[in-house]
Amino acid sequence: MPKNLSEYRFNDWLQLRPLTHAIKTHRYREIDQRSLAVKPSGPEINSFRSLARNQQVVVVIAYNDEETIRLQSELVSRYLPHVLYAVVDNSSDWQVAASIHKFCLCKSIPYVRLEANPWNGKNPSRSHGFAMNWTWLNLIRPSEPYQFGFVDHDLFPTATTNPFRQLESCFCYGDKRWAGSRWFLWAGFCFFDYGAVLELPLDFGLDWFVGLDTGGANWNAVYQHLDARVMRDRTIRQVQVWPEVSTRDAYFEWRDDWLHEVGLDGRSELKPKKRLALRELLQSTCNP
């Protein structure tokens, strides 16, 4: 999904960017399509499809972090008890994946392992987008849920909530992100009415050439046809983890009543302490 030719400037043409963008976009799509053409099978696939039918389904794409799944699953069961919470494991660390699988088995949480992602270890955003597309094509679409959504593995509800209620006024809902005049729903919090999108060529990938991150490739199929103003904007605010440390180095996000750890941002050496602070904040907020 490169830019429209009219969007390229004179200097872009001199550097052949329209051509290189088109070639790279074709290559990325070819890699995705080749990997997505391999159809999975097995009891976990069949179980997911059976359990998800006619349900409101929340899927989390797990990645190398068992603790976030433990924390999130407990809070989702408390604050969104009406949904089917399911884990699709995109972890590159097989030992962590095994731990997540064991936990999900113990808690009777639907779990599916995504075993072959061509972008793992190469590009986190493309890896995430591939995992979402794989989930849509192999799990959600065949299972025919009533409604479905994706949430980041480090995003935690802290009060009773029902994001699916927003689908009464529009067939999709989530946190909007903008790239110039284009917009899309953040991959970490997006919800859809299944019947309304069933026949659409959904693509949860990205297109950096027009500034669209994971989930942004749905601009063509979905978002360009919608008025973004029909969706309620959630209040999103950054907060310091510690008063003496700037938000550039470590911060959380409050997205209404959902707490986002923002695990990829900030100084890496602070992450263990930040995780401890997250546990303490969730404890004080959810168990006052």
C-alpha positions as CSV (number, residue, x, y, z in Angstrom):
1,M,0.0,0.0,0.0
2,P,2.5,2.7,-1.1
3,K,1.6,6.3,-1.2
4,N,-0.5,7.7,-4.1
5,L,1.8,8.9,-6.8
6,S,0.6,12.4,-6.3
7,E,1.9,12.4,-2.7
8,Y,5.5,12.0,-3.8
9,R,7.6,15.1,-4.0
10,F,10.1,16.0,-6.8
11,N,13.0,14.9,-4.6
12,D,11.3,11.5,-4.0
13,W,11.1,11.0,-7.8
14,L,14.7,11.9,-8.2
15,Q,15.6,9.2,-5.6
16,L,13.2,6.7,-7.2
17,R,11.3,6.3,-4.0
18,P,8.0,5.4,-5.8
19,L,9.7,2.5,-7.4
20,T,11.6,1.3,-4.3
21,H,8.5,1.6,-2.1
22,A,6.5,-0.4,-4.6
23,I,9.1,-3.1,-4.8
24,K,9.6,-3.4,-1.0
25,T,5.8,-3.4,-0.4
26,H,5.4,-6.3,-2.9
27,R,8.3,-8.2,-1.2
28,Y,6.7,-7.8,2.2
29,R,3.3,-8.9,1.0
30,E,4.9,-11.9,-0.8
31,I,6.6,-13.0,2.4
32,D,3.4,-12.6,4.4
33,Q,1.2,-14.4,1.9
34,R,3.6,-17.3,1.5
35,S,3.7,-17.9,5.3
36,L,-0.1,-17.4,5.7
37,A,-0.7,-19.9,3.0
38,V,0.3,-22.7,5.4
39,K,-2.9,-23.7,7.1
40,P,-2.6,-24.9,10.7
41,S,-4.5,-27.8,12.2
42,G,-4.7,-29.6,15.6
43,P,-6.9,-29.8,18.7
44,E,-6.0,-26.3,19.9
45,I,-7.2,-24.8,16.6
46,N,-10.4,-26.8,16.7
47,S,-11.0,-26.0,20.3
48,F,-10.7,-22.2,19.8
49,R,-13.0,-22.3,16.8
50,S,-15.6,-24.2,18.8
51,L,-15.4,-22.0,21.9
52,A,-15.4,-18.7,20.0
53,R,-18.5,-19.3,17.9
54,N,-21.2,-16.6,18.5
55,Q,-19.1,-15.2,21.4
56,Q,-17.5,-11.9,22.2
57,V,-13.8,-12.8,21.9
58,V,-10.8,-10.9,23.2
59,V,-7.5,-12.1,21.8
60,V,-4.1,-11.2,23.2
61,I,-1.0,-11.8,21.2
62,A,1.5,-13.0,23.8
63,Y,5.2,-12.3,23.3
64,N,7.9,-13.6,25.6
65,D,6.3,-12.6,28.8
66,E,4.3,-15.0,31.0
67,E,3.7,-12.6,33.8
68,T,1.7,-10.1,31.7
69,I,-0.6,-13.0,30.6
70,R,-1.1,-14.0,34.3
71,L,-1.9,-10.5,35.4
72,Q,-4.1,-9.6,32.4
73,S,-6.1,-12.8,32.4
74,E,-7.0,-12.4,36.0
75,L,-8.1,-8.8,35.5
76,V,-10.1,-9.6,32.3
77,S,-11.9,-12.4,34.1
78,R,-12.8,-9.9,36.9
79,Y,-13.7,-6.9,34.8
80,L,-14.9,-8.4,31.5
81,P,-16.5,-11.6,32.7
82,H,-18.8,-11.9,29.7
83,V,-16.0,-12.3,27.1
84,L,-14.0,-15.3,25.9
85,Y,-10.3,-14.4,26.6
86,A,-7.9,-16.3,24.4
87,V,-4.1,-16.3,23.9
88,V,-2.3,-16.6,20.6
89,D,1.4,-17.1,21.5
90,N,3.8,-15.3,19.2
91,S,6.8,-15.8,21.5
92,S,10.2,-16.3,20.0
93,D,11.4,-17.9,23.3
94,W,10.2,-21.5,23.3
95,Q,10.7,-21.9,27.1
96,V,8.5,-18.8,27.8
97,A,6.0,-20.2,25.3
98,A,5.9,-23.5,27.2
99,S,5.3,-21.6,30.5
100,I,2.5,-19.6,29.0
101,H,0.9,-22.7,27.5
102,K,1.1,-24.5,30.9
103,F,-0.5,-21.5,32.6
104,C,-3.3,-21.4,30.1
105,L,-4.0,-25.1,30.5
106,C,-4.2,-24.7,34.2
107,K,-6.7,-21.8,33.9
108,S,-8.7,-23.3,31.0
109,I,-7.8,-20.3,28.8
110,P,-7.9,-21.1,25.0
111,Y,-4.3,-21.1,23.8
112,V,-2.9,-21.4,20.3
113,R,0.8,-21.4,19.4
114,L,1.9,-19.5,16.3
115,E,4.9,-21.5,15.4
116,A,6.2,-19.8,12.2
117,N,6.4,-16.0,12.0
118,P,8.8,-14.8,9.3
119,W,9.3,-11.5,11.1
120,N,10.1,-12.7,14.6
121,G,13.5,-11.3,15.6
122,K,13.6,-9.0,12.6
123,N,10.8,-6.5,12.9
124,P,8.5,-6.3,16.0
125,S,5.8,-4.3,14.3
126,R,5.6,-6.6,11.3
127,S,5.8,-9.7,13.6
128,H,2.8,-8.3,15.5
129,G,0.8,-7.5,12.4
130,F,1.5,-11.0,10.9
131,A,0.3,-12.6,14.2
132,M,-2.9,-10.6,14.0
133,N,-3.5,-11.5,10.4
134,W,-2.7,-15.2,11.1
135,T,-5.2,-15.1,14.0
136,W,-7.9,-13.4,11.8
137,L,-7.5,-15.9,8.9
138,N,-7.1,-19.1,10.9
139,L,-8.9,-18.6,14.1
140,I,-11.4,-15.8,14.2
141,R,-12.8,-15.9,10.7
142,P,-13.5,-19.6,10.6
143,S,-15.0,-19.6,14.2
144,E,-17.7,-17.0,13.4
145,P,-17.7,-15.1,16.7
146,Y,-20.4,-12.4,17.4
147,Q,-17.7,-9.8,17.9
148,F,-14.0,-9.8,18.4
149,G,-11.1,-7.6,19.5
150,F,-7.3,-7.5,20.1
151,V,-5.6,-6.1,23.1
152,D,-1.8,-5.7,23.9
153,H,-0.4,-8.2,26.3
154,D,0.7,-5.4,28.7
155,L,-2.7,-3.6,28.8
156,F,-4.8,-4.2,31.9
157,P,-8.4,-3.3,32.7
158,T,-8.7,-1.9,36.2
159,A,-12.5,-1.5,36.4
160,T,-15.7,-3.1,35.0
161,T,-15.8,-2.3,31.3
162,N,-17.3,-3.4,28.1
163,P,-15.6,-2.1,24.9
164,F,-17.9,-4.1,22.8
165,R,-20.8,-1.8,23.8
166,Q,-19.2,0.9,21.6
167,L,-20.0,-1.3,18.5
168,E,-23.6,-0.4,18.8
169,S,-22.9,2.9,17.1
170,C,-20.1,1.8,14.7
171,F,-18.9,-1.6,13.5
172,C,-15.4,-1.0,14.8
173,Y,-14.0,0.7,17.9
174,G,-10.6,1.4,19.5
175,D,-7.9,3.9,20.1
176,K,-7.3,6.0,17.0
177,R,-3.9,6.9,15.7
178,W,-3.2,9.4,13.0
179,A,-0.6,9.6,10.2
180,G,-1.3,12.8,8.4
181,S,-4.8,12.6,7.0
182,R,-5.0,8.8,7.5
183,W,-6.0,7.1,10.7
184,F,-6.3,3.6,12.0
185,L,-7.1,1.8,15.2
186,W,-4.1,1.0,17.5
187,A,-3.3,-2.7,17.3
188,G,-3.3,-2.9,21.1
189,F,-7.0,-2.0,21.5
190,C,-9.3,-2.6,18.6
191,F,-12.7,-4.2,18.4
192,F,-14.9,-5.3,15.5
193,D,-18.4,-6.6,14.7
194,Y,-17.7,-9.9,12.9
195,G,-20.7,-9.7,10.5
196,A,-19.7,-6.3,9.3
197,V,-16.1,-7.1,8.4
198,L,-16.5,-10.7,7.3
199,E,-16.3,-9.9,3.6
200,L,-13.7,-7.1,3.9
201,P,-10.0,-7.8,3.0
202,L,-8.8,-7.1,6.5
203,D,-5.0,-6.5,6.9
204,F,-3.6,-5.9,10.3
205,G,-0.2,-5.2,9.0
206,L,1.6,-1.9,8.6
207,D,2.8,0.5,6.0
208,W,5.7,2.7,7.1
209,F,5.8,4.4,3.8
210,V,2.7,6.3,4.7
211,G,3.3,6.3,8.4
212,L,0.9,3.6,9.4
213,D,2.0,1.2,12.2
214,T,0.6,-2.2,13.0
215,G,-3.1,-2.3,12.1
216,G,-2.8,0.6,9.8
217,A,-2.9,-1.5,6.6
218,N,-6.7,-1.6,7.2
219,W,-6.9,2.0,6.0
220,N,-7.8,0.9,2.5
221,A,-10.3,-1.7,3.5
222,V,-11.9,-0.1,6.5
223,Y,-10.9,3.3,7.9
224,Q,-10.8,5.5,4.8
225,H,-14.6,4.8,4.4
226,L,-15.4,5.9,8.0
227,D,-15.8,9.3,9.7
228,A,-13.4,9.0,12.6
229,R,-15.6,11.4,14.6
230,V,-18.2,8.8,15.1
231,M,-15.9,7.0,17.6
232,R,-15.6,8.2,21.1
233,D,-12.0,9.0,22.0
234,R,-10.7,7.5,25.2
235,T,-8.7,9.7,27.5
236,I,-5.0,8.8,27.2
237,R,-2.4,10.2,29.5
238,Q,1.2,9.4,30.3
239,V,2.2,9.2,34.0
240,Q,5.6,9.0,35.5
241,V,6.6,5.7,37.1
242,W,8.7,7.5,39.7
243,P,8.8,11.3,40.4
244,E,12.5,11.5,39.9
245,V,12.6,9.7,36.6
246,S,11.3,11.5,33.4
247,T,8.6,10.0,31.2
248,R,11.2,9.7,28.5
249,D,12.9,7.1,30.5
250,A,10.0,5.3,32.1
251,Y,6.2,5.9,32.0
252,F,2.8,4.2,32.1
253,E,-0.2,5.1,30.1
254,W,-3.7,5.4,31.5
255,R,-6.2,4.7,28.7
256,D,-9.5,5.5,30.5
257,D,-9.6,2.7,33.1
258,W,-7.0,0.5,31.3
259,L,-3.4,0.7,32.4
260,H,-0.7,0.2,29.7
261,E,2.8,-0.8,30.8
262,V,4.3,0.4,27.5
263,G,6.9,-2.3,27.8
264,L,8.8,-1.5,24.6
265,D,9.5,2.2,25.6
266,G,12.0,3.6,28.0
267,R,15.4,2.6,29.4
268,S,15.9,-1.1,29.3
269,E,17.8,-1.2,32.6
270,L,14.7,0.2,34.4
271,K,12.4,-2.5,33.1
272,P,12.7,-4.9,36.1
273,K,11.9,-2.1,38.6
274,K,9.2,-0.8,36.3
275,R,7.5,-4.2,36.3
276,L,7.6,-4.2,40.1
277,A,6.0,-0.7,40.1
278,L,3.3,-2.0,37.7
279,R,2.4,-4.9,40.0
280,E,2.2,-2.4,42.9
281,L,0.0,0.0,41.0
282,L,-2.3,-2.7,39.8
283,Q,-2.6,-4.0,43.4
284,S,-3.4,-0.6,44.8
285,T,-5.9,0.2,42.0
286,C,-7.7,-3.1,41.8
287,N,-7.5,-4.1,45.4
288,P,-7.8,-0.8,47.4
